[in-house]
Structures are given as structure tokens and as C-alpha cells.
Amino acid sequence: MKRISIAMTLTLIAGAAVAQNINGPTYNDAGAVNSPTDWRQWIFVGAPLTPNALNGGEAAFPEFHNVYVEPSAFAHYVDTGEWANGTQIAKELTLLHEGDNCDEETGACFEVSGQGYFQGEFSGLELTVKDTERFADEPGGWVYYSFGHKPEPYETTAQAFPTESCNSCHEASADTDFVFTQFYPVLRAVQPKE
């Protein structure tokens, strides 16, 4: 019995230590954030889509948003239900698939699996970072970056958007600490149950 409890204790301590060691972003000398290079190996949490066809032709965000959370930040969220300083959440924008089987009016395509929306080409990369120390003046310590709304290659650095560009919507509508967890079942599934 002692071996099991000691092993379990060591596992819990190791898990807590790993969760506290967040792999945050890096910055250049001018204070711009450097683009992550491995975001497609991060934890994929979902791909919301608000297409033009369902929004009067004027969707604010008409692309798929492939959203990834850096693994150490995800582990901390799983352990605590909170987003740690250094958390990085990447959002890669992807256009709707276009082709001969697609309806020009709705953007929906008929493919082997049926009629629907399918991902096309990459069209941009954005990054959200939480750091209540570095960004003490930003609501919740969150800042938002864009490495370009264009095909790859993306820009290698980015400056933060002005506070009013993103923070107000996240503060007013996001479910958990400026993050839209209500749209990501992967995040909801790991939230601590009360």
C-alpha cells in the first residue's frame, strides 16, 4: 500500500510541476511576438465556421478557425480549470473548399460524405496570449495577434491588436476567462466538475 500511495503522490507532484511550466511565446527586441512554429502539433480543440451564406453575405469571420492550444497550457487548464500566464492559443484561418461540386450561392459542396462545408486553403494565422504581468493593462492579461490574413508563409512576428479590437468581445461573450469555451467540447470536457 505504501508503494502505491508514494507512487501516486509522486505522479501528482510531477503532474503539477509540469502543468506549472508553461511554454509561453517568445518576443523580439522590439516587443513583437514571434510566430509559433509548431502550432499544428498543439492540442486541436475545434474549428468553428460562420460562413457568409448564413450571415447575409457579410460574416465577420467567414473562414474555418482551426484552434490549437499549446500543450503545457492545455495541461494546466486540465489540472486547474484556469488559463495560466504564458498560455498560447493559435487560430489558423482556412477558406471554404471551392470546386465543381460547390454551390456558388451557399458555398456548400456535395462530396462523397454528403452536402456540407469543407476546408480549402490556409488563409491566415492568429495568436492569443495570456500574461497578466507582461500585459497588466490589458483586460484579463490577454492580447491578440495576427501574422497575416493571407496564404503561407505567414509573417514571422506580430504586434498586438489594440485592446478595443478583440478584448471587448471576448470579455463580454467568452465563457471562461476571455476564451470561448462554450464552442469547444474538447475544453468543456476537461473543465473541473463542481
N, C-alpha and C positions, 0 to 999 in steps of 0.2 A: 504494500500500500504506500509506503514512504516513497518508493521509486516513482510510482505513478504521480503522486502529488508533487514531487520535486520536478519531474519532467514537465508536468502541466504548468507549474509555476514558471519554469524557465522558458517554456513556449510563450506564455502570456507576456513575460518581460521582454523577450526578443521581439514579439509582435508589436508591442507598444513602442519599443525603441525604433523599429523600422518605420512605423507609422509616423513618428515624430520627425524623421529625417526626410524632409520634403525636397524633391529635386525641382527647385524653382528655376525661373528663367535667368538668362544672363543679359547683361546690358553693355553697350559700348561706352566709350568715354564721353560721348555727348548725351548720355542718358536714354538713348533709344534702346528698345528691347531687341534682342537678336531672335531671329526666327528659329523656332524649334526645327530640328532636322528629322526627328523620328516620330512625329505625331501619329502616323498611321500604325505604329506599334503600340500606341497607348490603348486604354480601355475604351472601346466603342460603346457609346451609350444610346445612340439613336440618330435618326435622320428625318427631322420634321420637314414638311413641304407645304407651302401656301402658294399654289400656282396662280398665275394671272387669270386663268379661265374661271376660277372660283372666286375671284376678287375684282370683278368688273374690269379686268384687263390691266389693273393697276396695283398689283400686290407689292407691298413694301419689300418683301423678301421672296421673290418668285423661284428661287433655286432650292434644291435639296440642301440641307445643312447637316453634313456628316460631322457629328460631335464626338470628340475624344477627350478623356480626362487623363492627365499624366498619372502613371500607376502609383507612385508614392502618395500623391494627393488623394487618389481614389481609396487606397488602403486606409488612410487617416479618416476619410469620410465614413468608410465601413465601420471602423472601430469606434468613432465618436459621434457620428451624425453631424459633424461640423466641417466646414471648409477651412483648412489651415492656411496660414501665411505661406506664400510660395505656390499655392495652387495655380495650375495652368489648365485651362480648358480651351482646346483648339476646335475651330469650326471651319471645315473645308466646304466651300460652296461648290455645287455641282449642278450644271444645267440639266434641263429635261432632255431625255433622249428624243431625237428627231429622226424621222425616216419615212419611207414609203407607206408604212402601216400606221402612221400617226395622223390624227385629225388636226387640221390647222387651227380650227376654232377652239377646241378644248385642250389641245396639247396631249391628250390621252392617245396611247398607242395600243394596237392589238398585236400581242405577241403570243408565243406558244402557251404561256400560263394564263392568258386571258387579256381583257382590256384594262389598262391602268397607266400609271405613271412610272417611268423607268429612268434610271440615271444615265446621263450623257457624259459630257466632258467637264473636267475640273475648271472652275472659273474664279477662284479666289481663296484666300486663307486669312482667317482672323484668329485672334488670341485674346482670351480673358485671363487676367491675373489678379489674385488677391494678395495684398501685402499692406496690412494696417500700419506698419511702421514706415515703409518707403512712401506710401500714398496716404498718409494720415489725413490729408484734406479731402480725399475722395470718399463719397458715401460708401460705408462698409469696407473701405480699403480696396475696392475693385476698380480696375482700369481696363480699357478695351482698345485693341489694336487691329489694324488691317495691313496685311502685306500685299495688298492689291486685289482688285476685282478684275482679274484677267487670268488667262491660262498660265500654266507653269512656263518658265520659272517665276516664282514669286519674289518679291523684294526680300532682301536679307535682314533688314531692320525696319522698325516702325516706331513712330511717336504715338503717344496715347491720344485717343479722341478727346475732345473737350467733354467735360463732365455731363453737360446737358444732352449730348448726342446719344448716349446709351443708358447712363445711370438712372435717369428718372423712370424710364420704362421698366427696367429691372427692379428698381426699388418698389414701384407701385404694383407690379404684376407677378414677379417671380415668387415661387412658393417657399424657397429655402435659401436665406442669406444671398439674395440677388441672383440665384440660379433657378431656372425654370424646371425644377424637378418634377412638376406636375405633368410634364410632357415626356418624361423619360422613365419607363417602367424599370429599367436597369437600376436607376438611382433610387426609385421608390422601394424597390425590393430589398435594398440593403439598409434602408433607414432603420434606426433602432425602433422597436415596437414598444409602445408605452402601455 
